[in-house]
Amino acid sequence: MRTALLSAVLLMFVMTPVANAYEVTRPGIDWKGPFTPKDVAWKRAATDPPTFDIVLKRSSPPYAHIVAVNVDGTLLKTRIHPRKGGFPVGANFRLQFVESRGSKVLAESREFSIRH
């Protein structure tokens, strides 16, 4: 009985897929200045993909824009620059780290606002 239980537990660990561990640590809850570059930081695990894209997203009203492409995940930080016209101003934005040339979301920041 004990051997069967141990075997089942080991099999569960072997069969469990490794999850990505990217964790967005910056931005905070408020971005000031829609025309200034913004710092983004994260933590990662060795099993995370080495690169990703960053998408600035809001669900309502809908907005999604790729703000950085092929970011080197091993750097643990980057600076994103507003496009011509600046970042949109408003609430309920998130940054998503998305698989480079893919659609899988690797991590998502908490909601934040972009203010003048």
TILOTOR-321239 format. One record per atom (N, C-alpha, C): residue number from 0; x negated, y negated, z; atom name. Coordinates in Angstrom, 1 decimal, padded with zeros to 4 digits, always signed. Each point is the difference from the previous one (the first is absolute). Layout:
BEGIN
<roba NUM	X X	Y Y	Z Z	nulum CA> $
...
This chain:
BEGIN
<roba 0	X -000.8	Y +001.2	Z +000.0	nulum N> $
<roba 0	X +000.8	Y -001.2	Z +000.0	nulum CA> $
<roba 0	X -000.9	Y -001.3	Z +000.0	nulum C> $
<roba 1	X -001.0	Y +000.0	Z +000.9	nulum N> $
<roba 1	X -000.9	Y -001.1	Z +000.1	nulum CA> $
<roba 1	X -000.7	Y -000.2	Z -001.3	nulum C> $
<roba 2	X -000.5	Y +001.0	Z -000.7	nulum N> $
<roba 2	X -000.7	Y -000.1	Z -001.2	nulum CA> $
<roba 2	X +000.9	Y -000.5	Z -001.1	nulum C> $
<roba 3	X +001.2	Y +000.5	Z +000.0	nulum N> $
<roba 3	X +001.0	Y -000.5	Z -001.1	nulum CA> $
<roba 3	X +000.2	Y -001.5	Z +000.2	nulum C> $
<roba 4	X +000.2	Y -000.5	Z +001.2	nulum N> $
<roba 4	X +000.2	Y -001.4	Z +000.3	nulum CA> $
<roba 4	X -001.2	Y -000.8	Z -000.4	nulum C> $
<roba 5	X -001.2	Y +000.4	Z +000.3	nulum N> $
<roba 5	X -001.2	Y -000.7	Z -000.4	nulum CA> $
<roba 5	X -000.1	Y +000.0	Z -001.5	nulum C> $
<roba 6	X +000.2	Y +001.1	Z -000.6	nulum N> $
<roba 6	X +000.0	Y +000.0	Z -001.5	nulum CA> $
<roba 6	X +001.0	Y -001.0	Z -000.6	nulum C> $
<roba 7	X +001.2	Y +000.0	Z +000.5	nulum N> $
<roba 7	X +001.0	Y -000.9	Z -000.5	nulum CA> $
<roba 7	X -000.4	Y -001.5	Z +000.2	nulum C> $
<roba 8	X -000.6	Y -000.3	Z +001.1	nulum N> $
<roba 8	X -000.5	Y -001.4	Z +000.3	nulum CA> $
<roba 8	X -001.1	Y -000.3	Z -001.0	nulum C> $
<roba 9	X -000.9	Y +000.8	Z -000.2	nulum N> $
<roba 9	X -001.2	Y -000.2	Z -000.9	nulum CA> $
<roba 9	X +000.6	Y -000.2	Z -001.4	nulum C> $
<roba 10	X +000.9	Y +000.9	Z -000.4	nulum N> $
<roba 10	X +000.6	Y -000.1	Z -001.4	nulum CA> $
<roba 10	X +000.7	Y -001.4	Z -000.2	nulum C> $
<roba 11	X +000.6	Y -000.5	Z +001.1	nulum N> $
<roba 11	X +000.7	Y -001.2	Z -000.1	nulum CA> $
<roba 11	X -001.0	Y -001.2	Z -000.3	nulum C> $
<roba 12	X -001.1	Y +000.1	Z +000.7	nulum N> $
<roba 12	X -001.0	Y -001.1	Z -000.2	nulum CA> $
<roba 12	X -000.6	Y +000.1	Z -001.4	nulum C> $
<roba 13	X -000.3	Y +001.2	Z -000.5	nulum N> $
<roba 13	X -000.6	Y +000.2	Z -001.3	nulum CA> $
<roba 13	X +001.0	Y -000.5	Z -001.1	nulum C> $
<roba 14	X +001.3	Y +000.3	Z +000.2	nulum N> $
<roba 14	X +001.0	Y -000.3	Z -001.0	nulum CA> $
<roba 14	X +000.5	Y -001.5	Z +000.1	nulum C> $
<roba 15	X -000.3	Y -000.7	Z +001.0	nulum N> $
<roba 15	X +000.4	Y -001.4	Z +000.2	nulum CA> $
<roba 15	X -000.8	Y -000.9	Z -000.9	nulum C> $
<roba 16	X +000.6	Y -000.7	Z -000.9	nulum N> $
<roba 16	X -000.8	Y -000.9	Z -000.9	nulum CA> $
<roba 16	X -000.6	Y -001.2	Z +000.8	nulum C> $
<roba 17	X -001.2	Y -000.4	Z -000.4	nulum N> $
<roba 17	X -000.6	Y -001.1	Z +000.7	nulum CA> $
<roba 17	X +000.6	Y -001.3	Z -000.4	nulum C> $
<roba 18	X +000.5	Y -000.8	Z +000.9	nulum N> $
<roba 18	X +000.6	Y -001.2	Z -000.3	nulum CA> $
<roba 18	X -001.0	Y -001.1	Z -000.1	nulum C> $
<roba 19	X +000.3	Y -001.0	Z -000.8	nulum N> $
<roba 19	X -000.9	Y -001.2	Z -000.1	nulum CA> $
<roba 19	X +000.1	Y -000.8	Z +001.3	nulum C> $
<roba 20	X -001.1	Y -000.6	Z +000.4	nulum N> $
<roba 20	X +000.0	Y -000.7	Z +001.3	nulum CA> $
<roba 20	X -000.2	Y -001.5	Z -000.2	nulum C> $
<roba 21	X +000.0	Y -000.5	Z -001.2	nulum N> $
<roba 21	X -000.1	Y -001.4	Z -000.1	nulum CA> $
<roba 21	X +000.9	Y -000.7	Z +000.9	nulum C> $
<roba 22	X -000.4	Y -001.0	Z +000.7	nulum N> $
<roba 22	X +000.8	Y -000.8	Z +000.9	nulum CA> $
<roba 22	X -000.3	Y -001.5	Z -000.2	nulum C> $
<roba 23	X +000.9	Y -000.8	Z -000.4	nulum N> $
<roba 23	X -000.2	Y -001.4	Z -000.2	nulum CA> $
<roba 23	X +000.0	Y -000.7	Z +001.3	nulum C> $
<roba 24	X -001.1	Y -000.7	Z +000.3	nulum N> $
<roba 24	X -000.2	Y -000.7	Z +001.3	nulum CA> $
<roba 24	X +000.1	Y -001.5	Z -000.2	nulum C> $
<roba 25	X -000.1	Y -000.5	Z -001.2	nulum N> $
<roba 25	X +000.2	Y -001.4	Z -000.2	nulum CA> $
<roba 25	X +000.6	Y -000.2	Z -001.4	nulum C> $
<roba 26	X +001.0	Y -000.7	Z -000.2	nulum N> $
<roba 26	X +000.4	Y -001.3	Z +000.6	nulum CA> $
<roba 26	X +000.8	Y +000.2	Z +001.3	nulum C> $
<roba 27	X +000.1	Y -001.1	Z +000.7	nulum N> $
<roba 27	X +000.8	Y +000.0	Z +001.2	nulum CA> $
<roba 27	X +001.5	Y -000.3	Z -000.5	nulum C> $
<roba 28	X +000.7	Y -000.7	Z +000.9	nulum N> $
<roba 28	X +001.4	Y -000.2	Z -000.3	nulum CA> $
<roba 28	X +000.3	Y -001.3	Z -000.8	nulum C> $
<roba 29	X -001.1	Y -000.8	Z -000.2	nulum N> $
<roba 29	X +000.3	Y -001.3	Z -000.7	nulum CA> $
<roba 29	X -001.2	Y -000.4	Z -000.8	nulum C> $
<roba 30	X +000.2	Y -000.3	Z -001.3	nulum N> $
<roba 30	X -001.0	Y -000.5	Z -000.9	nulum CA> $
<roba 30	X +000.3	Y -001.5	Z -000.2	nulum C> $
<roba 31	X -001.0	Y -000.8	Z +000.2	nulum N> $
<roba 31	X +000.2	Y -001.5	Z -000.2	nulum CA> $
<roba 31	X -000.7	Y -000.4	Z -001.2	nulum C> $
<roba 32	X +000.6	Y -000.8	Z -000.8	nulum N> $
<roba 32	X -000.6	Y -000.5	Z -001.2	nulum CA> $
<roba 32	X +000.1	Y +001.0	Z -001.2	nulum C> $
<roba 33	X +001.0	Y -000.2	Z -000.9	nulum N> $
<roba 33	X +000.2	Y +000.9	Z -001.1	nulum CA> $
<roba 33	X -001.0	Y -000.1	Z -001.1	nulum C> $
<roba 34	X -000.9	Y -001.0	Z +000.1	nulum N> $
<roba 34	X -001.0	Y -000.2	Z -001.0	nulum CA> $
<roba 34	X -001.4	Y +000.4	Z +000.4	nulum C> $
<roba 35	X -000.2	Y +000.5	Z +001.2	nulum N> $
<roba 35	X -001.3	Y +000.4	Z +000.5	nulum CA> $
<roba 35	X -000.2	Y +001.5	Z +000.0	nulum C> $
<roba 36	X -001.2	Y +000.5	Z -000.3	nulum N> $
<roba 36	X -000.2	Y +001.4	Z +000.0	nulum CA> $
<roba 36	X +000.2	Y +000.6	Z +001.4	nulum C> $
<roba 37	X +000.4	Y +001.2	Z +000.1	nulum N> $
<roba 37	X +000.4	Y +000.7	Z +001.2	nulum CA> $
<roba 37	X -000.9	Y +001.2	Z +000.2	nulum C> $
<roba 38	X -000.4	Y +000.2	Z +001.3	nulum N> $
<roba 38	X -000.8	Y +001.2	Z +000.4	nulum CA> $
<roba 38	X +001.0	Y +001.1	Z +000.3	nulum C> $
<roba 39	X -000.4	Y +001.2	Z -000.5	nulum N> $
<roba 39	X +000.7	Y +001.3	Z +000.3	nulum CA> $
<roba 39	X -001.0	Y +000.9	Z +000.6	nulum C> $
<roba 40	X +000.4	Y +000.7	Z +001.0	nulum N> $
<roba 40	X -001.0	Y +001.0	Z +000.7	nulum CA> $
<roba 40	X +000.8	Y +001.3	Z +000.3	nulum C> $
<roba 41	X -000.7	Y +001.1	Z +000.1	nulum N> $
<roba 41	X +000.6	Y +001.3	Z +000.3	nulum CA> $
<roba 41	X -001.0	Y +000.9	Z +000.6	nulum C> $
<roba 42	X +000.6	Y +001.1	Z +000.5	nulum N> $
<roba 42	X -000.8	Y +001.2	Z +000.5	nulum CA> $
<roba 42	X +000.3	Y +001.1	Z -001.0	nulum C> $
<roba 43	X -001.0	Y +000.9	Z +000.0	nulum N> $
<roba 43	X +000.2	Y +001.2	Z -001.0	nulum CA> $
<roba 43	X -000.6	Y +001.2	Z +000.6	nulum C> $
<roba 44	X +000.3	Y +001.1	Z -000.6	nulum N> $
<roba 44	X -000.5	Y +001.3	Z +000.4	nulum CA> $
<roba 44	X -000.9	Y +000.5	Z -001.2	nulum C> $
<roba 45	X -000.9	Y +000.9	Z +000.3	nulum N> $
<roba 45	X -000.9	Y +000.5	Z -001.1	nulum CA> $
<roba 45	X +000.8	Y +000.7	Z -001.1	nulum C> $
<roba 46	X +001.2	Y +000.5	Z +000.3	nulum N> $
<roba 46	X +000.8	Y +000.7	Z -001.0	nulum CA> $
<roba 46	X +000.8	Y -000.9	Z -000.9	nulum C> $
<roba 47	X +000.0	Y -001.3	Z +000.3	nulum N> $
<roba 47	X +000.8	Y -001.0	Z -000.8	nulum CA> $
<roba 47	X -000.6	Y -000.2	Z -001.4	nulum C> $
<roba 48	X +000.8	Y -000.3	Z -001.0	nulum N> $
<roba 48	X -000.6	Y -000.3	Z -001.3	nulum CA> $
<roba 48	X -000.9	Y -001.1	Z +000.1	nulum C> $
<roba 49	X -001.1	Y +000.0	Z -000.8	nulum N> $
<roba 49	X -001.0	Y -001.1	Z +000.1	nulum CA> $
<roba 49	X +000.5	Y -001.4	Z -000.5	nulum C> $
<roba 50	X +001.0	Y +000.0	Z -000.8	nulum N> $
<roba 50	X +000.4	Y -001.3	Z -000.6	nulum CA> $
<roba 50	X +001.6	Y +000.0	Z +000.1	nulum C> $
<roba 51	X +000.5	Y -001.2	Z -000.1	nulum N> $
<roba 51	X +001.5	Y -000.2	Z +000.0	nulum CA> $
<roba 51	X +000.2	Y -001.4	Z -000.6	nulum C> $
<roba 52	X +001.3	Y -000.2	Z -000.3	nulum N> $
<roba 52	X +000.5	Y -001.3	Z -000.4	nulum CA> $
<roba 52	X +000.8	Y -000.6	Z +001.1	nulum C> $
<roba 53	X +000.1	Y -001.4	Z +000.1	nulum N> $
<roba 53	X +000.8	Y -000.6	Z +001.0	nulum CA> $
<roba 53	X +001.2	Y -000.7	Z -000.7	nulum C> $
<roba 54	X +001.2	Y +000.3	Z +000.5	nulum N> $
<roba 54	X +001.2	Y -000.6	Z -000.5	nulum CA> $
<roba 54	X +000.6	Y -000.9	Z +001.1	nulum C> $
<roba 55	X +000.4	Y -001.3	Z -000.4	nulum N> $
<roba 55	X +000.7	Y -000.8	Z +000.9	nulum CA> $
<roba 55	X +001.5	Y +000.2	Z -000.3	nulum C> $
<roba 56	X +000.8	Y +000.4	Z +001.0	nulum N> $
<roba 56	X +001.3	Y +000.5	Z -000.3	nulum CA> $
<roba 56	X +001.0	Y -000.6	Z +001.0	nulum C> $
<roba 57	X +001.2	Y -000.2	Z -000.5	nulum N> $
<roba 57	X +001.2	Y -000.4	Z +000.8	nulum CA> $
<roba 57	X +001.2	Y +000.7	Z -000.6	nulum C> $
<roba 58	X +000.9	Y +000.5	Z +000.9	nulum N> $
<roba 58	X +001.1	Y +000.7	Z -000.5	nulum CA> $
<roba 58	X +001.2	Y -000.9	Z -000.3	nulum C> $
<roba 59	X +000.2	Y -001.1	Z +000.7	nulum N> $
<roba 59	X +001.1	Y -000.9	Z -000.3	nulum CA> $
<roba 59	X -000.3	Y -001.5	Z +000.3	nulum C> $
<roba 60	X +000.0	Y -000.8	Z -001.0	nulum N> $
<roba 60	X +000.2	Y +000.3	Z -001.4	nulum CA> $
<roba 60	X -001.2	Y +000.8	Z -000.6	nulum C> $
<roba 61	X +000.3	Y +000.9	Z -000.9	nulum N> $
<roba 61	X -001.1	Y +000.9	Z -000.5	nulum CA> $
<roba 61	X -001.2	Y -000.8	Z -000.5	nulum C> $
<roba 62	X -001.2	Y +000.5	Z +000.4	nulum N> $
<roba 62	X -001.2	Y -000.6	Z -000.5	nulum CA> $
<roba 62	X -001.1	Y +001.1	Z +000.1	nulum C> $
<roba 63	X -000.8	Y +000.2	Z -001.0	nulum N> $
<roba 63	X -001.1	Y +000.9	Z +000.1	nulum CA> $
<roba 63	X -001.1	Y -000.5	Z -001.0	nulum C> $
<roba 64	X -001.2	Y -000.2	Z +000.5	nulum N> $
<roba 64	X -001.1	Y -000.5	Z -000.9	nulum CA> $
<roba 64	X -001.3	Y +000.6	Z +000.5	nulum C> $
<roba 65	X -000.7	Y +000.6	Z -001.0	nulum N> $
<roba 65	X -001.3	Y +000.5	Z +000.3	nulum CA> $
<roba 65	X -001.0	Y -001.1	Z +000.3	nulum C> $
<roba 66	X -000.6	Y -000.1	Z +001.2	nulum N> $
<roba 66	X -000.9	Y -001.1	Z +000.3	nulum CA> $
<roba 66	X -001.4	Y +000.4	Z +000.0	nulum C> $
<roba 67	X -000.3	Y +001.3	Z +000.0	nulum N> $
<roba 67	X -001.4	Y +000.5	Z -000.1	nulum CA> $
<roba 67	X +000.0	Y +001.4	Z -000.6	nulum C> $
<roba 68	X -001.0	Y +000.2	Z -000.9	nulum N> $
<roba 68	X -000.1	Y +001.3	Z -000.7	nulum CA> $
<roba 68	X -001.3	Y +000.7	Z +000.3	nulum C> $
<roba 69	X +000.1	Y +001.3	Z +000.2	nulum N> $
<roba 69	X -001.2	Y +000.8	Z +000.2	nulum CA> $
<roba 69	X -000.9	Y -000.5	Z +001.2	nulum C> $
<roba 70	X +000.6	Y -000.2	Z +001.1	nulum N> $
<roba 70	X -000.6	Y -000.5	Z +001.2	nulum CA> $
<roba 70	X -000.9	Y +001.2	Z +000.6	nulum C> $
<roba 71	X -001.2	Y -000.3	Z +000.3	nulum N> $
<roba 71	X -000.9	Y +001.0	Z +000.7	nulum CA> $
<roba 71	X +000.4	Y +000.2	Z +001.4	nulum C> $
<roba 72	X +000.6	Y +001.1	Z +000.3	nulum N> $
<roba 72	X +000.5	Y +000.3	Z +001.3	nulum CA> $
<roba 72	X -001.0	Y +000.1	Z +001.1	nulum C> $
<roba 73	X -001.3	Y +000.3	Z -000.4	nulum N> $
<roba 73	X -001.0	Y +000.1	Z +001.0	nulum CA> $
<roba 73	X -000.5	Y -001.3	Z +000.6	nulum C> $
<roba 74	X +000.4	Y -001.1	Z -000.7	nulum N> $
<roba 74	X -000.4	Y -001.3	Z +000.5	nulum CA> $
<roba 74	X +000.8	Y -000.5	Z +001.3	nulum C> $
<roba 75	X +001.1	Y +000.6	Z +000.2	nulum N> $
<roba 75	X +000.9	Y -000.3	Z +001.1	nulum CA> $
<roba 75	X +000.6	Y -001.4	Z +000.1	nulum C> $
<roba 76	X -000.3	Y -000.8	Z -001.1	nulum N> $
<roba 76	X +000.6	Y -001.3	Z -000.1	nulum CA> $
<roba 76	X -000.2	Y -000.6	Z -001.4	nulum C> $
<roba 77	X +000.9	Y -000.9	Z -000.3	nulum N> $
<roba 77	X -000.1	Y -000.7	Z -001.3	nulum CA> $
<roba 77	X +000.7	Y -001.3	Z +000.1	nulum C> $
<roba 78	X -000.2	Y -000.8	Z -001.0	nulum N> $
<roba 78	X +000.7	Y -001.3	Z +000.0	nulum CA> $
<roba 78	X +000.8	Y +000.0	Z -001.3	nulum C> $
<roba 79	X +001.3	Y -000.4	Z +000.1	nulum N> $
<roba 79	X +000.9	Y -000.1	Z -001.2	nulum CA> $
<roba 79	X +000.3	Y -001.4	Z -000.3	nulum C> $
<roba 80	X +000.1	Y -000.3	Z -001.2	nulum N> $
<roba 80	X +000.1	Y -001.4	Z -000.5	nulum CA> $
<roba 80	X +001.4	Y -000.2	Z -000.6	nulum C> $
<roba 81	X +000.6	Y -001.1	Z +000.3	nulum N> $
<roba 81	X +001.3	Y -000.3	Z -000.6	nulum CA> $
<roba 81	X -000.1	Y -000.2	Z -001.5	nulum C> $
<roba 82	X +001.1	Y +000.5	Z -000.7	nulum N> $
<roba 82	X +000.0	Y -000.3	Z -001.5	nulum CA> $
<roba 82	X +000.4	Y -001.5	Z -000.2	nulum C> $
<roba 83	X -000.1	Y -000.4	Z -001.2	nulum N> $
<roba 83	X +000.4	Y -001.4	Z -000.3	nulum CA> $
<roba 83	X +001.4	Y -000.3	Z +000.5	nulum C> $
<roba 84	X +000.1	Y -001.0	Z +000.8	nulum N> $
<roba 84	X +001.3	Y -000.3	Z +000.6	nulum CA> $
<roba 84	X +000.1	Y +000.4	Z +001.4	nulum C> $
<roba 85	X -001.0	Y +000.7	Z +000.5	nulum N> $
<roba 85	X -000.1	Y +000.4	Z +001.4	nulum CA> $
<roba 85	X +000.8	Y +001.3	Z +000.3	nulum C> $
<roba 86	X -000.2	Y +000.4	Z +001.3	nulum N> $
<roba 86	X +000.9	Y +001.1	Z +000.4	nulum CA> $
<roba 86	X +001.4	Y -000.5	Z +000.2	nulum C> $
<roba 87	X +001.0	Y +000.8	Z -000.1	nulum N> $
<roba 87	X +001.4	Y -000.4	Z +000.2	nulum CA> $
<roba 87	X +000.1	Y -000.3	Z +001.5	nulum C> $
<roba 88	X +000.9	Y -001.0	Z +000.3	nulum N> $
<roba 88	X +000.2	Y -000.3	Z +001.4	nulum CA> $
<roba 88	X +001.3	Y +000.6	Z +000.5	nulum C> $
<roba 89	X +000.0	Y +000.6	Z +001.2	nulum N> $
<roba 89	X +001.2	Y +000.6	Z +000.5	nulum CA> $
<roba 89	X -000.4	Y +001.0	Z +001.1	nulum C> $
<roba 90	X +001.0	Y +000.8	Z +000.3	nulum N> $
<roba 90	X -000.1	Y +001.0	Z +001.1	nulum CA> $
<roba 90	X +000.1	Y +001.4	Z -000.5	nulum C> $
<roba 91	X -000.2	Y +001.0	Z +000.8	nulum N> $
<roba 91	X +000.2	Y +001.4	Z -000.3	nulum CA> $
<roba 91	X -001.0	Y +000.6	Z -001.0	nulum C> $
<roba 92	X -001.2	Y -000.5	Z -000.1	nulum N> $
<roba 92	X -001.0	Y +000.5	Z -001.0	nulum CA> $
<roba 92	X -000.7	Y +001.1	Z +000.7	nulum C> $
<roba 93	X -000.5	Y +001.0	Z -000.8	nulum N> $
<roba 93	X -000.9	Y +001.0	Z +000.5	nulum CA> $
<roba 93	X -001.1	Y +000.2	Z -001.1	nulum C> $
<roba 94	X -001.2	Y +000.5	Z +000.4	nulum N> $
<roba 94	X -001.0	Y +000.4	Z -000.9	nulum CA> $
<roba 94	X +000.1	Y +001.5	Z -000.1	nulum C> $
<roba 95	X -000.1	Y +000.6	Z -001.1	nulum N> $
<roba 95	X +000.0	Y +001.4	Z -000.2	nulum CA> $
<roba 95	X -001.4	Y +000.4	Z -000.6	nulum C> $
<roba 96	X -000.6	Y +001.0	Z +000.5	nulum N> $
<roba 96	X -001.2	Y +000.6	Z -000.6	nulum CA> $
<roba 96	X +000.5	Y +001.1	Z -000.9	nulum C> $
<roba 97	X -000.2	Y -000.1	Z -001.3	nulum N> $
<roba 97	X +000.5	Y +001.0	Z -000.9	nulum CA> $
<roba 97	X -001.1	Y +000.7	Z -000.7	nulum C> $
<roba 98	X +000.1	Y +001.3	Z -000.2	nulum N> $
<roba 98	X -001.0	Y +000.8	Z -000.7	nulum CA> $
<roba 98	X -000.4	Y -000.7	Z -001.3	nulum C> $
<roba 99	X -001.2	Y -000.2	Z -000.3	nulum N> $
<roba 99	X -000.5	Y -000.6	Z -001.2	nulum CA> $
<roba 99	X +000.5	Y +000.8	Z -001.2	nulum C> $
<roba 100	X +000.6	Y -000.8	Z -000.9	nulum N> $
<roba 100	X +000.6	Y +000.6	Z -001.2	nulum CA> $
<roba 100	X +001.1	Y +001.1	Z +000.3	nulum C> $
<roba 101	X +000.7	Y -000.3	Z +001.1	nulum N> $
<roba 101	X +001.0	Y +001.0	Z +000.4	nulum CA> $
<roba 101	X +001.1	Y -000.7	Z +000.7	nulum C> $
<roba 102	X +000.9	Y +000.7	Z +000.6	nulum N> $
<roba 102	X +001.2	Y -000.6	Z +000.7	nulum CA> $
<roba 102	X +000.1	Y +000.4	Z +001.4	nulum C> $
<roba 103	X -000.9	Y +000.8	Z +000.5	nulum N> $
<roba 103	X +000.1	Y +000.5	Z +001.4	nulum CA> $
<roba 103	X -000.4	Y -001.1	Z +001.0	nulum C> $
<roba 104	X +000.9	Y -000.3	Z +000.9	nulum N> $
<roba 104	X -000.4	Y -001.0	Z +001.0	nulum CA> $
<roba 104	X -000.8	Y +000.6	Z +001.1	nulum C> $
<roba 105	X -001.2	Y -000.5	Z +000.2	nulum N> $
<roba 105	X -001.0	Y +000.5	Z +001.0	nulum CA> $
<roba 105	X +000.2	Y -000.6	Z +001.4	nulum C> $
<roba 106	X +000.4	Y -001.3	Z +000.0	nulum N> $
<roba 106	X +000.2	Y -000.7	Z +001.2	nulum CA> $
<roba 106	X +000.9	Y -001.2	Z -000.2	nulum C> $
<roba 107	X +000.5	Y -000.6	Z +001.0	nulum N> $
<roba 107	X +000.9	Y -001.2	Z -000.1	nulum CA> $
<roba 107	X -000.2	Y -000.8	Z +001.3	nulum C> $
<roba 108	X -000.2	Y -001.3	Z -000.2	nulum N> $
<roba 108	X -000.1	Y -000.9	Z +001.1	nulum CA> $
<roba 108	X +001.3	Y -000.2	Z +000.7	nulum C> $
<roba 109	X +000.0	Y -000.6	Z +001.1	nulum N> $
<roba 109	X +001.2	Y -000.5	Z +000.6	nulum CA> $
<roba 109	X +000.5	Y -001.2	Z -000.7	nulum C> $
<roba 110	X +001.2	Y -000.4	Z +000.2	nulum N> $
<roba 110	X +000.6	Y -001.2	Z -000.7	nulum CA> $
<roba 110	X -000.7	Y -001.2	Z +000.5	nulum C> $
<roba 111	X -000.1	Y -001.0	Z -001.0	nulum N> $
<roba 111	X -000.6	Y -001.3	Z +000.4	nulum CA> $
<roba 111	X +000.7	Y -001.0	Z -000.9	nulum C> $
<roba 112	X -000.2	Y -001.3	Z +000.4	nulum N> $
<roba 112	X +000.5	Y -001.1	Z -000.7	nulum CA> $
<roba 112	X -001.1	Y -000.8	Z -000.7	nulum C> $
<roba 113	X +000.3	Y -000.6	Z -001.1	nulum N> $
<roba 113	X -001.0	Y -000.9	Z -000.7	nulum CA> $
<roba 113	X +000.6	Y -001.4	Z +000.1	nulum C> $
<roba 114	X -000.7	Y -000.9	Z +000.7	nulum N> $
<roba 114	X +000.5	Y -001.4	Z +000.2	nulum CA> $
<roba 114	X -000.9	Y -001.0	Z -000.6	nulum C> $
<roba 115	X +000.5	Y -001.2	Z -000.2	nulum N> $
<roba 115	X -000.8	Y -001.1	Z -000.5	nulum CA> $
<roba 115	X -000.9	Y -000.5	Z +001.1	nulum C> $
